Amino acid sequence: MSNAQDILRDLGIKGTNPGGSTGSGWWSRQGGAPLLQSLNPATGEPVAGVHPCSSDDYQRIVKDSLDAFQRWRLVPAPKRGEMVRLIGQALREKKDPLGTLVSLEVGKIKAEGDGEVQEMIDMADFAVGQSRMLYGATMQSERPAHRMAEQWHPLGPVGVITAFNFPVAVWAWNAFLAAIAGDTVIWKPSPKAPLCAVAVQQICNRVMEQQGHPGIFALFISDQASLAEAMVQDRRLPLISFTGSVPVGRRVASAVGQRLGRALLELSGNNAVIVDEHADLDMAVRAILFGAVGTAGQRCTTTRRLFVHESRADELIGKLVKSYGQVHIGNPLEPSVLMGPLIDQAAVESYRAAIDEIKKEGGQILCGGQVLNRAGYFVEPTIARAQNHWPVVQRETFAPILYVMTFGTVDQAIEMQNDVPQGLSSAMFTNDLRHGERFLSAAGSDCGIANINIGTSGAEIGGAFGGEKETGGGREAGSDAWKSYMRRQTNTVNWGTELPLAQGIKFGS
């Protein structure tokens, strides 16, 4: 615990911390509600407590964010990018303790915790460059002496709701692009990871104060569904970015749609790897292992289904079972550990229920399948033979369970891969050019992400991240995702002396 407290102090978190900040030097001091305890999933013990926000706190946060937006939207975009650059630099300086805090609070191994902070840094670098490239198109007018163009304007305060499994990176995907677009950001993190959010807010507060731009990033921590619902229904927030489960995503989309706001949804994944008869199996094993076991299976991009050509099935399964047997499970801060705990007891029970359902359906557990009898929330990574149509395979279980199935032709594999409600990430391992191109064609994978000879996890921030179908259709991070945080305006300028109408319409004399 002393080590944990040292890390918290290094990140500016001292004692029991408040759960709301406008980024302008103000922190909530509500003390009436019970403390929101952050638990270390490797031990089940508390790390620290956070005062949750009240309804009054939320109203103040939104008001201050609106006020800050009125000023921030007029700051030139490259200047906005400069503040994001400085936050990225501050994150570089705190990468080690912040990565450790990620491991402590959500159970990621240290390499993944550090990698998540690096993703924030990379996102800051990307956003800085993007701040000079908020391009609008020019168009040819059909009317003489007219010029047509489009430009992009800031949208307003953006609400960002993140999940526990990426407690800092997903916020950065949204927040840094929103900031260079001229928006302010109100962040509601998962109540399972409040300390990571407080640490990031402290870093942002220092940079904002130094640069004279307070209030661009604000924090709103609560475990009350009613306050989350108030945020989603708030007409003052033109965009809500939500990362989480499909059932909650449906409610968010409905509530935001009722007020005709924008919803950016990143929901569940049920991701598959296809391994054909021409694949490099050693490469496939490494990718499948990380995709299925990384973050203890608690990624939206986790590899959950494996389709292997019937001629290679025994060989690949044998290699995977051997590799799974070498996975060291334990304290995520130990360098030799490859898999840490699940987030909480509810996640353990979900894992246990899925194992029971697999057996009831007639599936075969090839390895793993046990809850470990130790402190914390540890389970064994599991490989099971299954059928694609089983309900347990059709839904996303947030745990390290890999379902293995065989196929005869690539078309059969693609059909099975697509035959689930979700559509986030997908991959094929092949050295056959035709198979690879078939997988990437319009008749191939129906997912937002489709890879060849790399796994389903570990997307780079340069590409737009997101999926189709029940995954929600949202896109974050790279490519042209910045457009989600801005409003488009078409401008037409008549620089002539006549007033011709479009479509050749004549109206009066």
Residue pairs with C-beta under 8 A, 6 or more apart in sequence:
1 45
1 47
4 40
4 47
4 48
4 104
5 48
7 97
7 100
7 101
7 104
8 14
8 47
8 48
8 101
8 195
8 199
10 94
10 97
11 94
11 97
11 98
11 101
11 199
11 202
11 203
12 199
12 202
12 203
12 206
13 48
13 195
13 198
13 199
13 202
15 48
16 35
16 48
16 49
16 50
16 51
17 48
17 49
17 50
17 51
17 195
17 198
18 27
18 28
18 29
18 30
18 50
18 51
18 198
19 28
19 36
19 50
19 51
19 52
19 53
19 194
19 198
19 219
19 220
19 221
19 222
20 27
20 28
20 30
20 53
20 57
20 58
20 61
20 218
20 219
20 220
20 221
21 27
21 28
21 61
21 201
21 205
21 218
21 219
22 60
22 61
22 64
22 65
22 68
22 214
22 215
22 218
23 64
23 68
23 201
23 204
23 205
23 208
23 214
23 215
23 216
23 217
23 218
23 219
24 64
24 68
24 208
24 214
24 215
25 205
25 209
25 214
26 60
26 64
28 51
28 53
28 54
28 57
29 51
30 51
30 52
30 53
30 54
30 56
30 57
31 51
32 54
33 51
33 52
33 54
35 49
35 50
35 51
35 52
36 49
36 50
36 51
36 52
36 191
36 194
36 221
36 223
37 46
37 48
37 49
37 50
38 46
38 47
38 48
38 49
38 50
38 105
38 192
38 193
38 194
38 195
39 45
39 46
39 47
39 192
39 344
40 46
40 47
40 104
40 105
40 107
40 376
41 106
41 107
41 340
41 341
41 342
41 343
41 344
41 376
41 377
42 104
42 107
42 330
42 331
42 332
42 340
42 341
42 375
42 376
42 378
43 375
43 376
44 375
44 376
44 377
47 104
47 105
47 195
48 195
50 194
50 195
50 198
50 221
52 191
52 221
52 222
52 223
52 224
53 61
53 220
53 221
53 222
53 227
55 227
55 230
57 220
58 220
58 222
58 227
58 230
58 231
61 186
61 218
61 219
61 220
62 157
62 186
62 234
62 236
62 237
64 215
64 218
65 157
65 184
65 185
65 186
65 215
65 218
66 156
66 157
66 184
66 236
67 215
68 184
68 213
68 214
68 215
68 216
69 154
69 156
69 157
69 182
69 183
69 184
71 213
72 80
72 154
72 179
72 182
72 183
72 184
72 213
72 215
72 216
73 153
73 154
73 182
73 183
75 182
75 213
77 131
77 132
77 134
77 180
77 181
77 182
78 131
78 132
80 131
80 179
80 180
80 181
80 182
81 127
81 128
81 129
81 130
81 131
81 132
81 180
82 128
82 211
83 179
83 207
83 208
83 211
83 213
83 216
84 124
84 127
84 128
84 131
84 176
84 179
84 180
85 124
85 125
85 128
86 207
86 210
86 211
87 124
87 176
87 203
87 204
87 207
88 120
88 121
88 123
88 124
88 125
88 128
90 203
90 206
90 207
91 98
91 117
91 120
91 121
91 124
91 203
92 121
94 117
94 199
94 203
95 114
95 117
95 118
95 121
96 114
98 113
98 117
98 168
98 196
98 199
98 200
98 203
99 110
99 113
99 114
99 115
99 116
99 117
100 110
100 113
100 333
101 113
101 195
101 196
101 199
102 108
102 112
102 113
102 116
102 117
102 167
102 168
102 196
103 109
103 110
103 112
103 113
103 332
103 333
103 340
104 195
104 333
105 167
105 192
105 193
105 195
105 196
106 164
106 165
106 167
106 192
106 193
106 196
106 343
107 296
107 332
107 340
107 341
107 342
107 343
107 376
107 377
108 116
108 295
108 332
108 340
109 332
109 333
109 337
109 338
109 339
109 340
110 332
110 333
110 335
112 294
112 295
113 332
116 166
116 167
116 168
116 169
117 168
117 169
119 169
119 172
119 461
120 168
120 169
120 172
122 460
122 461
123 169
123 172
123 173
123 176
123 177
123 461
123 477
124 172
124 176
126 176
126 461
126 462
126 477
126 478
127 176
127 177
127 179
127 180
128 180
130 177
130 180
130 482
131 180
134 152
134 180
134 181
134 482
134 486
136 149
136 150
136 151
136 152
136 488
137 149
137 150
138 147
138 148
138 149
138 150
139 148
139 149
139 150
140 148
141 147
141 148
141 492
142 502
142 503
143 494
143 500
143 501
143 502
144 496
144 498
144 500
145 494
145 495
145 496
145 497
145 498
146 492
146 493
146 494
146 495
146 496
146 500
147 492
147 493
147 495
148 490
148 491
148 492
148 493
149 490
149 491
150 488
150 489
150 490
150 491
151 488
151 489
151 491
152 181
152 483
152 486
152 487
152 488
152 489
153 182
153 486
153 487
153 489
154 181
154 182
154 183
154 485
154 486
154 487
155 178
155 181
155 182
155 183
155 238
155 239
155 262
155 485
155 486
155 487
156 183
156 184
156 236
156 237
156 238
156 239
157 183
157 184
157 185
157 186
157 236
157 237
157 238
158 174
158 178
158 183
158 184
158 185
158 186
158 237
158 238
158 239
158 240
158 241
158 485
159 186
159 188
159 231
159 232
159 234
159 237
159 239
159 240
159 241
160 171
160 174
160 175
160 178
160 185
160 186
160 187
160 188
160 241
161 188
161 228
161 231
161 232
161 240
161 241
161 242
161 243
161 244
161 252
162 170
162 171
162 187
162 188
162 189
162 190
162 243
163 170
163 190
163 243
163 244
164 190
164 192
164 193
164 298
164 343
165 295
165 298
165 299
165 300
165 343
165 398
166 243
166 299
167 189
167 190
167 193
167 196
167 197
168 196
168 197
168 200
170 243
170 266
170 476
171 187
171 189
171 197
171 200
173 461
173 465
173 476
173 477
173 481
174 185
174 241
174 264
174 476
174 485
175 185
175 187
175 217
177 476
177 477
177 481
177 482
177 484
177 485
178 184
178 185
178 485
179 185
179 216
179 217
180 482
181 482
181 485
181 486
182 486
183 239
183 485
183 486
184 215
184 216
184 217
184 218
185 216
185 217
185 218
186 218
186 219
186 220
186 231
186 237
187 197
187 201
187 217
187 218
187 219
187 220
188 220
188 221
188 222
188 228
188 231
189 196
189 197
189 219
189 221
191 221
191 222
191 223
192 343
192 344
194 221
197 219
197 221
198 219
198 221
201 217
201 218
201 219
204 216
204 217
205 214
205 217
208 214
208 215
208 216
208 217
220 227
220 231
222 228
229 255
231 237
231 240
232 240
232 242
232 251
232 252
232 255
232 256
233 255
233 256
233 258
233 259
235 259
235 261
237 261
238 261
238 262
239 261
239 262
239 263
239 264
239 484
239 485
240 252
240 256
240 261
240 262
240 263
240 264
241 263
241 264
241 266
241 474
241 476
241 484
242 248
242 249
242 252
242 263
242 264
242 265
242 266
243 266
243 267
243 300
244 266
244 267
245 267
245 268
245 396
246 267
246 268
246 396
246 421
246 422
246 470
246 472
249 265
249 267
249 472
252 263
252 265
253 263
253 265
253 472
256 262
256 263
257 263
262 484
263 474
264 474
264 475
264 476
264 484
265 471
265 472
265 473
265 474
266 300
266 465
266 466
266 467
266 471
266 472
266 474
266 476
267 300
267 422
267 467
267 470
267 471
267 472
268 300
268 395
268 396
268 422
268 424
268 470
268 471
269 299
269 300
269 301
269 302
269 304
269 396
269 422
269 424
269 425
269 456
269 467
269 471
270 304
270 305
270 394
270 395
270 396
270 420
270 421
270 422
270 424
271 291
271 301
271 302
271 303
271 304
271 305
271 422
271 424
271 425
271 426
271 427
271 447
271 456
272 303
272 304
272 305
272 306
272 307
272 416
272 417
272 426
272 427
272 456
273 284
273 287
273 288
273 291
273 303
273 305
273 306
273 307
273 426
273 427
273 428
273 429
273 455
273 456
274 307
274 308
274 407
274 410
274 413
274 414
274 417
274 426
274 427
274 428
274 429
274 430
274 439
275 281
275 284
275 306
275 307
275 308
275 309
275 312
275 316
275 428
275 429
275 430
276 309
276 312
276 410
276 413
276 428
276 429
276 430
276 432
276 435
277 309
277 311
277 312
278 430
278 431
278 432
278 435
279 309
279 312
279 429
279 430
279 431
280 429
280 431
280 453
281 312
281 315
281 316
281 319
282 319
283 429
283 453
284 316
284 429
285 316
285 319
285 320
285 323
287 303
287 427
287 429
287 454
287 455
288 303
288 306
288 320
288 402
288 455
289 320
289 323
289 324
289 327
290 455
290 457
290 458
291 301
291 302
291 303
291 427
291 455
291 456
291 457
291 458
292 302
292 303
292 304
292 306
292 381
292 400
292 402
293 324
293 327
293 338
293 339
293 381
293 400
294 302
294 339
294 457
294 458
295 302
295 340
296 339
296 340
296 341
296 342
296 379
296 381
296 399
296 400
297 304
297 381
297 397
297 398
297 399
297 400
297 401
298 342
298 343
298 347
298 398
298 399
299 457
300 424
300 425
300 471
301 424
301 425
301 449
301 456
301 457
301 458
301 459
302 398
302 400
302 456
302 457
303 402
303 427
303 455
303 456
303 457
304 393
304 396
304 397
304 401
304 402
304 403
305 388
305 393
305 402
305 403
305 405
305 417
305 420
306 402
306 403
306 404
306 405
307 405
307 406
307 407
307 413
307 416
307 417
308 316
308 317
308 404
308 405
308 406
308 407
309 406
309 407
309 408
309 413
310 406
310 407
310 408
313 404
313 406
317 366
317 383
317 404
320 383
320 402
321 366
321 367
321 383
324 367
324 368
324 381
324 383
325 367
327 338
327 339
327 381
328 336
328 337
328 338
328 339
329 337
329 338
329 339
329 340
329 372
329 378
329 380
329 381
330 337
330 340
330 378
331 337
331 340
332 340
332 341
339 381
339 400
340 378
341 376
341 377
341 378
342 348
342 351
342 377
342 378
342 379
342 398
342 399
343 377
344 377
345 377
347 377
347 398
347 399
348 371
348 377
348 379
350 397
350 398
350 399
351 371
351 379
351 397
351 399
351 401
352 371
354 392
354 397
354 399
354 401
355 365
355 369
355 382
355 384
355 401
357 390
357 391
357 392
358 365
358 384
358 386
358 390
358 392
358 401
359 365
361 386
361 387
361 390
361 392
363 384
363 385
363 386
363 387
363 390
363 403
364 384
364 385
365 382
365 383
365 384
366 383
366 384
366 385
366 404
367 380
367 381
367 382
367 383
368 379
368 380
368 381
368 382
368 383
368 400
369 380
369 382
369 384
370 379
370 380
371 378
371 379
371 380
372 378
372 379
372 380
379 399
379 400
380 400
381 400
381 401
381 402
382 400
382 401
382 402
383 402
383 404
384 401
384 402
384 403
384 404
385 403
385 404
385 405
386 392
386 393
386 403
386 404
386 405
387 393
387 405
388 394
388 403
388 405
388 416
388 419
388 420
389 419
393 403
393 420
394 420
394 421
395 421
396 422
405 416
407 413
407 416
410 435
410 438
410 439
411 438
414 438
414 439
414 443
414 444
414 445
417 426
417 445
418 445
418 446
421 469
421 470
422 467
422 469
422 470
422 471
423 446
423 447
423 448
423 467
423 468
423 469
423 470
423 471
424 447
424 448
424 449
424 466
424 467
424 468
424 471
425 447
425 448
425 449
425 450
425 451
425 456
425 457
425 459
425 467
426 439
426 445
426 447
426 449
426 450
426 451
426 456
427 450
427 451
427 452
427 453
427 454
427 455
427 456
428 435
428 436
428 439
428 445
428 450
428 451
428 452
428 453
429 452
429 453
430 436
430 439
430 452
430 453
436 452
436 453
438 444
439 445
439 450
439 452
440 450
440 452
444 450
446 468
446 469
447 467
447 468
447 471
448 464
448 465
448 466
448 467
448 468
448 471
448 475
449 456
449 459
449 463
449 465
449 467
459 465
459 477
460 478
461 477
461 478
462 477
462 478
462 479
463 477
463 478
463 479
464 475
464 476
464 477
464 478
464 479
464 480
464 481
465 475
465 476
465 477
465 478
465 481
466 472
466 473
466 474
466 475
466 476
467 473
474 484
475 481
475 484
476 484
501 507
